[in-house]
Amino acid sequence: MSLVKLTIKGISYSQTQNGAYALILNEVDGERKLPIVIGAFEAQSIAIALEKEIKPPRPLTHDLFKNFADRFDIVVKQVIIHKLVDGVFFSSIICERDRIEEIIDARTSDAIALALRFNAPIFTYKNILDKAGIYLKINPEQGEEHSDDVLSEPETFGTAENVVSGEGYTQYNLQELHEQLEQAVQNEDYEKAAKIRDEISKRES
């Protein structure tokens, strides 16, 4: 299976769901986005790593791991998001010490927080991106230039009218889910898009 390189597009947060954040990964040689719902601590750690000028007075957990690895000459070579099961992404951290390579299982949010600190590339497999990737459609009136600004800064998303009553999205059929997915992407509501995509993936798997 071929690997696809990803970059971090940004982090969005929700005012309607406490502690819910969406990490947006961008396909390097394509237009697809891969939204991943993460926790508040991991979102903070990733945001601090992205903002190079922000240095916490004491090392965060991921900073401690980096310091520990540096002390023992362990290098993170790359991170691979290798599996998607029921909306949960599984990742591996590829490490190297004394020219010996080791593969360590990790939560995707932790793996990406560490990849940033080691300047390591992030990859996923093409079949995962085909299944979970989202195309951001460009509004012809706004043009190509506007699309590049999506999530360049953290944005609030998830307004009251976006909250769906009932138990998730189980009451909708696949056609309705795909329509809602397209609408969520157009509204740049990536947290909602990720949840709808996960429901679609469960039914189509």
N, C-alpha and C positions, 0 to 999 in steps of 0.2 A: 504494500500500500504506500502511495506517495504522500510525503509530508508537505504541509502548507505552512508557510511562515506567517506569524501574526504579530501585530503591534498593538499597543494599548491606545485606544481612541479617547477614553475618558471614563469617569465614574459619575453616575447619576444617583440621586437619592429621592426617596419618597416621603411626602408629608402625611400620607394616609396610612402607612404601615411602618411602625417604629422599628428601626434597626434593619430595614430592607434597603439594600443598595444593588445597583446593577453595574457590573464591570463590563465595558464594551471593548471587545477585541476586534481588530480590523484586519482583513485579509491583505497581505502586502501587495500581491500582484492581482488584485481583484477588487470588487465592490461590496463583497458580503461583510456583514457584521456578525459577531458571535457574542450575544449578551449572556452573562453568567451572574446569577443572583448570589451575592456574598453577604457576610455579616459585617457589622459596624466596625469591629476591631480590625478585621482584614482590610476593609475599605480605608480605614485611617492609615494603616501601615503602608498600603500601596500608594496612597496619596502623598504621604511623607517621602517615600522613595522617588516619586515622580517630581516632587518639588525639591530640587537639589539644595536649595538654600535653607530649607527648614531642617534643623537638627535638634531633636529632643534632648533635654538635659541628661537623661539617662537612657541607655539603649533599650529599644523595644525588643520583643522576643525575636523577631526576624533579624534585627541588628546583632543581637547576642549570638544567634546562630552563625551569622557572617563572621563575627569576631572569632568565634570558636573554630570555624572552618579555616580561617586565615592562619590561626595559630598552629594548626596541625596540617597545613599545606593541602587542604581539600578544596578543590575547585568545582563549582557547578558549571558544567559545560553547556547544558541546554535543558529545557523543560518541554515535555511532550504531553499534551492532552490526548490520551489514547483511547478513552472509552466513554460512552454516554449510555446510562441505564436509568430509565424512568425519570428523566430530567436531571440526573445527577452526573456531573462530569468527574472523571477519574484521571489523575495525572501522575507522571513519573518525573523525578528529578535525576538527571544523568550527571553523576559526580566522577571525579578522577583524582587519584592520589598515587604518587609514585608510578604513574603510567598504568595504573590498574583502574579500570572503569567499574563503577557500581551503579545500580539502578535502585532508587528509593521511592516507594509509594508515598504519595502526599495528596492532601486536598488541593484542588486547583488554585484556590485563593492563596494558600500558603506557598505553593510552588511559584506562583507569579510574583509574590512579594519577594521571594528569594532571588528569582531570576533578575529582577530589577537591581538588586543590590550587587549581584555578580556580573551585571551587564551581559547576561546569558540570553540567547534567542529563545523565543517561544514558538512551538509548533503544534499543529494538530494534524490528524489524518484527513485526507480529502473526503472520505465517506462520512466523517463526523460533521465536517463543514457543509457537505451536501444535505445532511439531515437536519442540522440545527442552525445553519447560517441564515441570515435574513438580509434580503436586498433592500437597500434604502433607495426608494424611487425619487428621482429629482423632479421638482416642480418646474415645468418649462418656463413659467413666468419669472421664477426666481433665478433660474440658470445654474450652471455648473459651479460657479464661484460660491454660492450660498451653501451648497451641500458640503463643502469642505469645512464649514464652521460648526457642523453638528458636534456637540459635546466637546468643543475646544475648551470650554469652561464648564465646570459642574453646573447642572441645571436641575431645578425642581421638576418632578413629574408625578403624575398620579393624582388627578383631581377627584372630587367627590363623585362626579358623574362617571368616572372610569371604574368605580368600585362595582363589582358584579355581585348581586345577591345570590344566595344559594350556596351550595357546596362547590366552589370553584367554577369550572366550565363544563361540568358533566352533563348539564341540561341542553347543551348545544350540539348540533350535528357537525360533521366535518366541514361541510360547505360554509356554515355559519362561522365556524372557528377560523377558517382561512380568511374569510371576509374581515373578521375582527382583528386577525393578525396583521393584515394589510393596513387597516385603519390605525392600529397601534403604532406601526412603524412610521406611517405618515405623520403621526402626532409626536414622534420621537419619544414615545412612552415605552422605553426598552424593558422595563421591569414587567409590565403587562404583556409585552410581546414575548418575552422569555417564558412566562407562565402558559400563555396560549400555545406557544411552540411545543412546550413539554407535554401538554395535553394531547396535541396532535401526534407527537412522537409515540406516546403510549398506545394510542389507538392503531397506528400504522405499523407498529413493530410486530 
